[in-house]
Amino acid sequence: MILAVADDITGAAEIAAVGRTFGLTAQIQIKVASNTASDLVVVDTDTRYRRGDPARDIKQALADCDRTSVEWYYKKVDSVLRGNVAEELYVMMQTLQKNRTILAPGNPTKARVISNGQYFINGQPLHETDFANDPEYPAVSSKVSELLNVPPGCSLHVRTCETYNGNENGIIVAEAESMNDLVRWSEHVDVHTLAAGGSDFFSAMLEKKLPSSRVPLETEIAAVSGKKLFVCGSTSQTSRKAVVQAGDLGIPVCPMPDTLFKNTLHSMANATADDTLIRQWADRILQALSISGRVIIAILQPVVQASPKGWTGSKPPPAAKLAQNLRITMAAVVQKVFSSAKINELFIDGGATAEAVLRALQWGTFDVTGQYAPGVVQMRVSEGSDNYVTIKPGSYLWPNRIWI
């Protein structure tokens, strides 16, 4: 068995889907379950956005897993290094008794590369992209060494395949501008080394580790009929454009009402918006579902700014706290909709939103069924349910066929 640890659900789903294309059965676990027959298990620790102690949570997740059958490990990190990347890598190295980590976060197949110590997306420096507006981890630099908060006792090195000598310990950030670079880096992963990074590096590792005779499993999505709910929780421009596109195609859009948004702003201390307002929003969604069978819910208010619209306090609320409260509100309305209607397939945009919604629905394990597109992963809820959920990172595009 391969055991991968991810810090959010969309990252977990992305590499689980990669494993399936290599012929592996893949399961994603929010709640760690040791009794699994899957070839690939991806544990989602939810440590990127959730408050708490990431090091403790990583240790606990590894302790809860049945590691007797694990052949090798992979640490999935955010491709643009958001979250507690270095801290989590360090504790995994200590727990698994590894001397070093080769960290290759870039995804060259998506034009996300590291070159000369800098991170670029489509040739643009990271801090000049939409990631500069992330409410919780805004990119303020494109220099990789400044994106990682390395804990005391751990060293950091940024290397190319040519400059890496194979003897350095600590975190080795792998510069890579192509899949061929990542394949070369995979050759440096030995028993003393933890492999970590994005989905492209995981693919390179599978190419190295698995026999070439392995037959890929079917990766086409399952055909799901019935009602479909689209939850767009990401504030990225990609997500907002998708909402407009879907609306233009005639799919009803039920945005968060201004009254509920303002109520969420003013309930910052309690983290819970007014239940009556949430119920009213849920009723509008249910009415639209009864007519159309497909509905999009989204937050369309501008939330990534110094003083969000509707805020009347003396100081602007912290962007991270506001984002967290909006996720809680979004999860609460989805829960109410599910309690009143049969939703056959749930689509969620944005990893933090997906995490909040799936936990609110108390779904803990998922079997990957296929992909609408790379990183847009369809899963079946494992716990005796016929529910399907499709999730993707907020910065990835929804493929046109999901609106058909």
C-alpha positions as CSV (number, residue, x, y, z in Angstrom):
1,M,0.0,0.0,0.0
2,I,1.0,3.6,-0.7
3,L,0.2,6.0,2.1
4,A,-0.1,9.7,1.2
5,V,-0.8,12.5,3.6
6,A,-2.4,15.7,2.3
7,D,-3.2,19.0,4.1
8,D,-6.5,19.5,2.3
9,I,-9.2,17.5,0.6
10,T,-8.8,18.8,-3.0
11,G,-5.1,17.9,-2.8
12,A,-5.9,14.5,-1.5
13,A,-8.4,13.9,-4.3
14,E,-6.0,15.1,-6.9
15,I,-3.3,12.6,-6.2
16,A,-5.8,9.8,-5.5
17,A,-7.1,10.4,-9.0
18,V,-3.5,10.2,-10.3
19,G,-3.1,6.9,-8.6
20,R,-6.2,5.6,-10.3
21,T,-4.9,6.4,-13.7
22,F,-1.9,4.2,-12.8
23,G,-4.2,1.2,-12.0
24,L,-4.4,1.7,-8.3
25,T,-7.6,1.6,-6.3
26,A,-7.7,4.8,-4.3
27,Q,-9.4,5.9,-1.1
28,I,-9.5,9.3,0.6
29,Q,-9.9,9.4,4.3
30,I,-11.0,12.4,6.4
31,K,-11.5,10.0,9.3
32,V,-8.6,7.6,9.4
33,A,-9.8,4.0,8.9
34,S,-7.1,1.2,9.1
35,N,-9.3,-1.5,7.6
36,T,-8.9,-0.8,3.9
37,A,-8.0,-2.9,0.9
38,S,-7.1,0.0,-1.3
39,D,-3.7,0.2,-3.1
40,L,-3.5,3.9,-2.3
41,V,-4.8,5.6,0.8
42,V,-4.7,9.4,1.0
43,V,-5.3,10.8,4.5
44,D,-6.6,14.4,4.6
45,T,-5.4,16.0,7.8
46,D,-7.1,19.3,7.1
47,T,-4.1,21.2,8.6
48,R,-3.9,23.9,6.0
49,Y,-6.8,26.1,7.2
50,R,-8.0,24.5,10.4
51,R,-6.8,26.0,13.7
52,G,-4.8,23.7,15.9
53,D,-1.4,22.1,16.1
54,P,-0.4,20.8,12.6
55,A,2.6,18.8,14.0
56,R,0.4,17.0,16.5
57,D,-2.2,16.3,13.9
58,I,0.3,14.8,11.5
59,K,1.8,12.6,14.2
60,Q,-1.7,11.5,15.2
61,A,-2.7,10.7,11.6
62,L,0.4,8.5,11.1
63,A,-0.2,6.8,14.5
64,D,-3.8,6.0,13.5
65,C,-2.9,4.4,10.2
66,D,-2.0,0.7,9.9
67,R,1.6,1.3,8.6
68,T,2.6,-2.4,8.6
69,S,1.6,-2.8,4.9
70,V,2.9,0.6,3.8
71,E,5.5,0.3,1.0
72,W,6.3,4.0,0.7
73,Y,5.0,7.4,1.7
74,Y,4.2,10.7,-0.1
75,K,3.5,14.1,1.4
76,K,1.1,16.1,-0.8
77,V,1.6,19.8,-0.4
78,D,-0.1,22.8,-1.9
79,S,1.4,23.5,-5.3
80,V,2.0,27.1,-4.4
81,L,3.2,26.3,-0.9
82,R,0.3,27.7,1.1
83,G,-0.2,26.2,4.6
84,N,2.3,24.8,7.2
85,V,4.4,23.1,4.5
86,A,7.9,23.0,6.2
87,E,6.6,22.3,9.7
88,E,4.6,19.3,8.4
89,L,7.4,18.0,6.4
90,Y,9.8,18.2,9.3
91,V,7.5,16.3,11.7
92,M,6.9,13.6,9.0
93,M,10.7,13.2,8.5
94,Q,11.2,12.8,12.3
95,T,8.3,10.4,12.7
96,L,9.3,8.2,9.7
97,Q,13.0,8.6,10.5
98,K,14.0,10.2,7.1
99,N,17.1,12.3,6.7
100,R,15.6,14.5,4.0
101,T,12.6,15.5,1.9
102,I,12.8,16.1,-1.8
103,L,10.0,18.7,-2.2
104,A,8.8,19.3,-5.7
105,P,5.6,21.4,-5.4
106,G,5.5,22.7,-9.0
107,N,3.2,21.2,-11.6
108,P,4.8,21.7,-15.0
109,T,1.8,20.3,-16.8
110,K,-0.1,23.3,-15.5
111,A,2.7,25.8,-16.2
112,R,3.6,26.0,-12.5
113,V,7.4,25.9,-12.3
114,I,10.3,26.8,-10.1
115,S,13.3,28.3,-11.8
116,N,16.3,30.2,-10.3
117,G,14.7,30.0,-6.9
118,Q,11.5,31.7,-8.1
119,Y,8.0,30.4,-8.5
120,F,6.1,31.1,-11.8
121,I,2.7,30.4,-13.1
122,N,2.3,30.7,-16.9
123,G,5.5,32.7,-16.8
124,Q,4.2,35.2,-14.3
125,P,5.8,35.6,-10.8
126,L,3.6,34.0,-8.2
127,H,3.1,37.2,-6.2
128,E,1.7,38.9,-9.3
129,T,-1.0,36.3,-9.9
130,D,-4.5,35.8,-8.3
131,F,-2.7,34.0,-5.4
132,A,-1.7,37.5,-4.1
133,N,-5.3,37.9,-3.1
134,D,-5.7,34.7,-1.1
135,P,-7.5,35.8,2.1
136,E,-5.5,33.4,4.3
137,Y,-2.2,32.8,2.6
138,P,-1.6,35.7,0.2
139,A,1.5,35.3,-1.9
140,V,3.8,38.3,-1.0
141,S,6.8,36.9,-2.8
142,S,7.8,34.5,-5.6
143,K,11.0,33.5,-3.9
144,V,10.6,29.9,-2.7
145,S,12.8,30.3,0.4
146,E,10.5,33.1,1.5
147,L,7.3,31.1,1.0
148,L,8.4,28.4,3.5
149,N,8.6,29.0,7.2
150,V,11.2,26.5,8.1
151,P,11.2,25.4,11.8
152,P,14.3,25.5,14.0
153,G,16.6,22.5,13.5
154,C,15.6,22.0,9.9
155,S,17.7,23.2,7.0
156,L,16.4,24.3,3.6
157,H,18.2,24.0,0.2
158,V,16.9,25.0,-3.2
159,R,18.5,22.9,-5.9
160,T,18.4,21.8,-9.5
161,C,19.1,18.2,-10.5
162,E,22.5,19.3,-11.5
163,T,23.4,21.1,-8.2
164,Y,22.0,18.5,-5.9
165,N,24.7,16.2,-4.6
166,G,22.5,13.6,-2.9
167,N,24.1,14.1,0.5
168,E,22.3,17.1,2.0
169,N,19.8,16.7,4.7
170,G,16.7,18.7,5.5
171,I,14.2,20.0,2.9
172,I,15.5,20.0,-0.6
173,V,13.3,22.2,-2.8
174,A,13.4,20.7,-6.3
175,E,13.5,23.2,-9.2
176,A,11.6,21.7,-12.1
177,E,10.5,23.2,-15.4
178,S,9.3,20.0,-17.1
179,M,8.1,16.5,-16.3
180,N,11.5,15.2,-17.4
181,D,13.0,17.2,-14.5
182,L,10.6,15.6,-12.1
183,V,11.4,12.1,-13.4
184,R,15.1,12.8,-12.8
185,W,14.3,14.0,-9.3
186,S,12.4,10.8,-8.5
187,E,15.6,8.9,-9.1
188,H,17.0,10.6,-6.0
189,V,14.3,9.3,-3.7
190,D,15.7,6.5,-1.6
191,V,14.9,4.8,1.7
192,H,16.3,7.8,3.6
193,T,14.2,10.3,1.7
194,L,10.6,11.4,1.9
195,A,9.0,12.4,-1.4
196,A,6.8,15.4,-1.3
197,G,5.1,17.9,-3.6
198,G,2.3,18.2,-6.1
199,S,0.4,15.8,-8.4
200,D,3.1,15.9,-11.2
201,F,5.8,14.7,-8.8
202,F,3.5,12.0,-7.5
203,S,3.0,10.9,-11.1
204,A,6.7,10.7,-11.6
205,M,7.1,8.7,-8.5
206,L,4.5,6.2,-9.6
207,E,6.3,5.9,-13.0
208,K,9.4,4.9,-11.1
209,K,7.8,2.6,-8.5
210,L,5.1,0.7,-10.3
211,P,5.6,-2.1,-12.9
212,S,5.0,-1.0,-16.5
213,S,2.6,-3.9,-17.0
214,R,0.0,-2.5,-14.6
215,V,-3.3,-1.9,-16.3
216,P,-4.9,1.6,-15.7
217,L,-8.4,1.5,-14.1
218,E,-11.3,3.2,-15.8
219,T,-11.1,6.9,-15.0
220,E,-14.2,8.1,-16.8
221,I,-16.8,9.6,-14.4
222,A,-19.8,7.8,-13.2
223,A,-23.0,8.9,-14.9
224,V,-25.2,10.4,-12.1
225,S,-28.8,11.4,-12.7
226,G,-30.9,13.4,-10.4
227,K,-30.5,16.7,-8.6
228,K,-27.1,18.5,-8.6
229,L,-25.8,21.2,-6.3
230,F,-22.8,23.4,-7.2
231,V,-21.1,25.1,-4.2
232,C,-18.7,27.8,-5.3
233,G,-16.8,28.9,-2.1
234,S,-13.6,30.1,-3.7
235,T,-13.1,33.9,-4.0
236,S,-10.7,33.4,-7.0
237,Q,-11.5,35.1,-10.3
238,T,-11.5,31.7,-11.9
239,S,-14.4,30.6,-9.7
240,R,-16.4,33.8,-10.1
241,K,-16.1,33.7,-13.9
242,A,-17.4,30.1,-13.8
243,V,-20.5,31.2,-11.9
244,V,-21.2,33.9,-14.5
245,Q,-20.6,31.3,-17.3
246,A,-23.1,28.8,-15.7
247,G,-25.6,31.5,-15.2
248,D,-25.4,32.5,-18.9
249,L,-26.2,28.8,-19.7
250,G,-29.4,29.1,-17.7
251,I,-28.4,27.3,-14.5
252,P,-30.0,29.1,-11.6
253,V,-27.6,30.9,-9.3
254,C,-28.5,31.5,-5.6
255,P,-25.9,33.8,-4.2
256,M,-25.4,34.4,-0.5
257,P,-27.9,37.2,0.4
258,D,-26.4,40.5,1.4
259,T,-28.3,40.3,4.7
260,L,-26.7,37.0,5.6
261,F,-23.2,38.2,4.4
262,K,-23.5,41.3,6.6
263,N,-24.7,39.1,9.5
264,T,-21.7,36.9,9.1
265,L,-19.4,40.0,9.2
266,H,-21.0,41.2,12.4
267,S,-20.9,37.7,14.1
268,M,-17.2,37.5,13.9
269,A,-16.8,36.7,17.6
270,N,-19.3,33.8,17.5
271,A,-18.4,32.4,14.1
272,T,-22.1,31.5,13.5
273,A,-24.5,33.5,11.4
274,D,-28.2,33.8,12.2
275,D,-29.9,30.4,11.7
276,T,-33.1,32.0,10.4
277,L,-31.2,33.8,7.6
278,I,-29.4,30.5,6.7
279,R,-32.8,28.7,6.6
280,Q,-34.2,31.4,4.3
281,W,-31.3,31.0,1.9
282,A,-31.7,27.2,2.0
283,D,-35.4,27.6,1.2
284,R,-34.6,29.7,-1.9
285,I,-32.1,27.0,-3.0
286,L,-34.6,24.2,-2.5
287,Q,-37.2,26.1,-4.5
288,A,-34.8,26.5,-7.4
289,L,-33.8,22.8,-7.2
290,S,-37.4,21.8,-7.4
291,I,-37.8,23.7,-10.7
292,S,-34.4,23.2,-12.4
293,G,-32.7,20.2,-10.8
294,R,-29.4,22.1,-10.9
295,V,-28.5,25.1,-8.7
296,I,-25.3,27.0,-8.0
297,I,-24.7,28.7,-4.7
298,A,-21.9,31.2,-4.3
299,I,-20.5,34.1,-2.4
300,L,-20.4,37.0,-4.9
301,Q,-19.7,39.8,-2.4
302,P,-16.1,41.2,-2.5
303,V,-14.5,39.7,0.5
304,V,-10.8,40.1,-0.2
305,Q,-10.2,43.7,0.7
306,A,-9.3,45.9,3.7
307,S,-12.9,46.6,4.8
308,P,-15.4,44.3,3.2
309,K,-18.7,45.8,2.0
310,G,-21.2,45.9,4.8
311,W,-18.6,46.2,7.6
312,T,-19.2,49.1,10.0
313,G,-16.8,48.3,12.8
314,S,-13.9,50.6,13.8
315,K,-11.3,48.1,12.5
316,P,-11.6,45.8,9.5
317,P,-12.1,42.1,10.4
318,P,-9.1,39.8,9.7
319,A,-9.5,38.3,6.2
320,A,-8.7,34.8,7.4
321,K,-11.3,35.0,10.1
322,L,-13.9,36.3,7.7
323,A,-13.1,33.5,5.2
324,Q,-13.4,30.9,7.9
325,N,-16.8,32.2,9.1
326,L,-18.1,32.3,5.5
327,R,-17.1,28.7,5.0
328,I,-19.0,27.8,8.2
329,T,-22.1,29.6,6.9
330,M,-21.8,27.9,3.4
331,A,-21.5,24.5,5.1
332,A,-24.5,25.2,7.3
333,V,-26.8,26.0,4.3
334,V,-25.6,22.9,2.4
335,Q,-26.4,20.8,5.4
336,K,-29.9,22.2,5.5
337,V,-30.5,21.6,1.8
338,F,-29.3,18.0,2.2
339,S,-31.7,17.4,5.1
340,S,-34.7,18.5,2.9
341,A,-33.8,17.1,-0.5
342,K,-32.1,14.2,-2.2
343,I,-28.9,15.6,-3.9
344,N,-27.4,13.0,-6.1
345,E,-24.2,14.8,-7.0
346,L,-22.5,17.6,-5.1
347,F,-19.9,19.8,-6.8
348,I,-17.6,21.9,-4.6
349,D,-15.1,24.6,-5.7
350,G,-12.3,25.4,-3.3
351,G,-10.5,23.1,-0.9
352,A,-11.3,24.9,2.4
353,T,-15.0,25.1,1.4
354,A,-15.0,21.4,0.5
355,E,-13.5,20.5,3.8
356,A,-16.1,22.4,5.8
357,V,-19.0,21.1,3.7
358,L,-18.0,17.4,3.8
359,R,-17.4,17.5,7.6
360,A,-20.8,19.2,8.1
361,L,-22.4,16.3,6.2
362,Q,-20.3,13.9,8.3
363,W,-18.8,12.1,5.3
364,G,-15.5,10.5,6.2
365,T,-14.2,8.2,3.5
366,F,-14.4,8.4,-0.3
367,D,-13.6,6.1,-3.2
368,V,-12.3,7.9,-6.3
369,T,-14.4,7.0,-9.4
370,G,-13.0,9.3,-12.1
371,Q,-12.1,12.8,-13.2
372,Y,-14.0,15.4,-15.2
373,A,-10.5,16.9,-15.9
374,P,-7.1,16.7,-14.2
375,G,-7.7,17.8,-10.6
376,V,-11.5,17.9,-11.0
377,V,-12.2,14.6,-9.2
378,Q,-15.4,12.7,-8.8
379,M,-15.7,10.5,-5.6
380,R,-18.4,8.2,-4.2
381,V,-19.1,8.5,-0.5
382,S,-17.9,5.2,1.0
383,E,-20.2,4.9,4.0
384,G,-23.0,3.0,2.5
385,S,-24.2,6.0,0.5
386,D,-25.1,6.5,-3.2
387,N,-24.0,10.1,-3.0
388,Y,-21.3,11.4,-5.3
389,V,-19.2,14.5,-4.8
390,T,-16.9,16.2,-7.2
391,I,-14.3,18.7,-5.9
392,K,-11.5,20.9,-7.3
393,P,-9.1,23.6,-6.1
394,G,-10.4,27.1,-6.5
395,S,-7.7,28.1,-9.0
396,Y,-8.5,25.2,-11.4
397,L,-11.1,25.6,-14.2
398,W,-14.4,23.8,-14.2
399,P,-14.6,21.8,-17.5
400,N,-17.4,22.8,-19.8
401,R,-19.0,19.4,-19.6
402,I,-20.1,19.7,-16.0
403,W,-22.7,22.3,-17.0
404,I,-24.2,20.1,-19.7
